[in-house]
Amino acid sequence: MPERSQKKIIVINGSPKKDKSFTMTVTNAFVKGIEQEGGVAELINISDLDITPCRGCLSCWGRTAGECVIKGDDIPMLREKLKAADRIVISFPLFFFGMPGMLKVAVDRLLGMLETYRGMMPSPDADLASRMRYARDGQGIAVISSCGFSESAAVFEPLREQLELILGRGNYTAIFCPELKALIDTGKGRKLPAYLAKVETAGVTFGKEGKLDEATMAELSKPPFMPETYRILTENFWKEQEKREGSDTE
Ligand SMILES: Cc1cc2nc3c(=O)[nH]c(=O)nc-3n(C[C@H](O)[C@H](O)[C@H](O)COP(=O)(O)O)c2cc1C
């Protein structure tokens, strides 16, 4: 059998819950698939990093050729790992229809990784290399996000739009998982393992090709429950929470 090339795989976990993140349940299955194509993933929890917020000076775009003037925190390390990676997986919960604040603080500091704006946006269909200062051929970026609401098309729309403006249409793979906590809580018997098996298979494809087709992304982003079932599940969840009122949170 020919040896598989060892890929550099970076997983960024943007959930403040770190290893308790529901989204990471999906991400771990996806990464298991990627690793089957060679390579061992390195996990970076954003909440473990020391990150100073962007000062907005734009030096990284004009004066310092991509380098940030803020030194001494963890952003230079993160940038180098992102530049070197063959596969990047960014995992986070949806917070107010976008990425969690601490992840956005890190993303702002990575502005210098993008090409400068020169009076015209690259077309949404332009390839990744025309946007990224350091884009390498064959680099694949996947974004995995989960949320509580059912209306996935509507709630993920602002995030999808933001990602397309940053990375360009078709330049990233997206798996957006609505109703994920309920799937994890109630689907242990069949629904959850069946879903995670599909995610792992998709991870193998992403490991090989660096992207997924639209049909696979849509299939993995479907709400797992019928609307009435989910309404009852959420109703019961909040009733349980009200009973626990006053007791400690985890
Ligand atoms: C501050 C905050 C904001 C949230 N905003 C949304 C939201 O806009 N839409 C939604 O469907 N779920 C929202 N949620 C629910 C989370 O996205 C959901 O519970 C997610 O699956 C948690 O993932 P994690 O366990 O990986 O952190 C929010 C949760 C929090 C704590």
Ligand as a Chemical Component Dictionary entry (heavy atoms), coordinates in Angstrom:
data_LIG
# 
_chem_comp.id                   LIG 
_chem_comp.type                 NON-POLYMER 
_chem_comp.pdbx_formal_charge   0 
_chem_comp.three_letter_code    LIG 
# 
loop_
_chem_comp_atom.comp_id 
_chem_comp_atom.atom_id 
_chem_comp_atom.alt_atom_id 
_chem_comp_atom.type_symbol 
_chem_comp_atom.charge 
_chem_comp_atom.model_Cartn_x 
_chem_comp_atom.model_Cartn_y 
_chem_comp_atom.model_Cartn_z 
_chem_comp_atom.pdbx_ordinal 
LIG C1  C1  C 0 -24.158 33.795 24.506 1  
LIG C2  C2  C 0 -24.867 32.768 23.681 2  
LIG C3  C3  C 0 -25.455 33.130 22.487 3  
LIG C4  C4  C 0 -26.111 32.201 21.705 4  
LIG N1  N1  N 0 -26.675 32.599 20.528 5  
LIG C5  C5  C 0 -27.349 31.697 19.767 6  
LIG C6  C6  C 0 -27.957 32.088 18.546 7  
LIG O1  O1  O 0 -27.866 33.235 18.131 8  
LIG N2  N2  N 0 -28.664 31.169 17.844 9  
LIG C7  C7  C 0 -28.777 29.867 18.272 10 
LIG O2  O2  O 0 -29.432 29.081 17.605 11 
LIG N3  N3  N 0 -28.150 29.441 19.401 12 
LIG C8  C8  C 0 -27.446 30.335 20.158 13 
LIG N4  N4  N 0 -26.814 29.912 21.313 14 
LIG C9  C9  C 0 -26.796 28.469 21.652 15 
LIG C10 C10 C 0 -25.462 27.805 21.251 16 
LIG O3  O3  O 0 -25.089 28.144 19.936 17 
LIG C11 C11 C 0 -25.594 26.283 21.338 18 
LIG O4  O4  O 0 -25.984 25.907 22.626 19 
LIG C12 C12 C 0 -24.323 25.561 20.914 20 
LIG O5  O5  O 0 -24.676 24.264 20.445 21 
LIG C13 C13 C 0 -23.289 25.422 22.043 22 
LIG O6  O6  O 0 -22.125 24.859 21.515 23 
LIG P1  P1  P 0 -20.833 24.489 22.396 24 
LIG O7  O7  O 0 -21.301 23.492 23.418 25 
LIG O8  O8  O 0 -19.883 23.919 21.416 26 
LIG O9  O9  O 0 -20.300 25.743 23.033 27 
LIG C14 C14 C 0 -26.172 30.839 22.116 28 
LIG C15 C15 C 0 -25.558 30.464 23.333 29 
LIG C16 C16 C 0 -24.929 31.415 24.105 30 
LIG C17 C17 C 0 -24.285 30.972 25.411 31 
# 
loop_
_chem_comp_bond.comp_id 
_chem_comp_bond.atom_id_1 
_chem_comp_bond.atom_id_2 
_chem_comp_bond.value_order 
_chem_comp_bond.pdbx_ordinal 
LIG C1  C2  SING 1  
LIG C2  C3  SING 2  
LIG C2  C16 DOUB 3  
LIG C3  C4  DOUB 4  
LIG C4  N1  SING 5  
LIG C4  C14 SING 6  
LIG N1  C5  DOUB 7  
LIG C5  C6  SING 8  
LIG C5  C8  SING 9  
LIG C6  O1  DOUB 10 
LIG C6  N2  SING 11 
LIG N2  C7  SING 12 
LIG C7  O2  DOUB 13 
LIG C7  N3  SING 14 
LIG N3  C8  DOUB 15 
LIG C8  N4  SING 16 
LIG N4  C9  SING 17 
LIG N4  C14 SING 18 
LIG C9  C10 SING 19 
LIG C10 O3  SING 20 
LIG C10 C11 SING 21 
LIG C11 O4  SING 22 
LIG C11 C12 SING 23 
LIG C12 O5  SING 24 
LIG C12 C13 SING 25 
LIG C13 O6  SING 26 
LIG O6  P1  SING 27 
LIG P1  O7  DOUB 28 
LIG P1  O8  SING 29 
LIG P1  O9  SING 30 
LIG C14 C15 DOUB 31 
LIG C15 C16 SING 32 
LIG C16 C17 SING 33 
# 
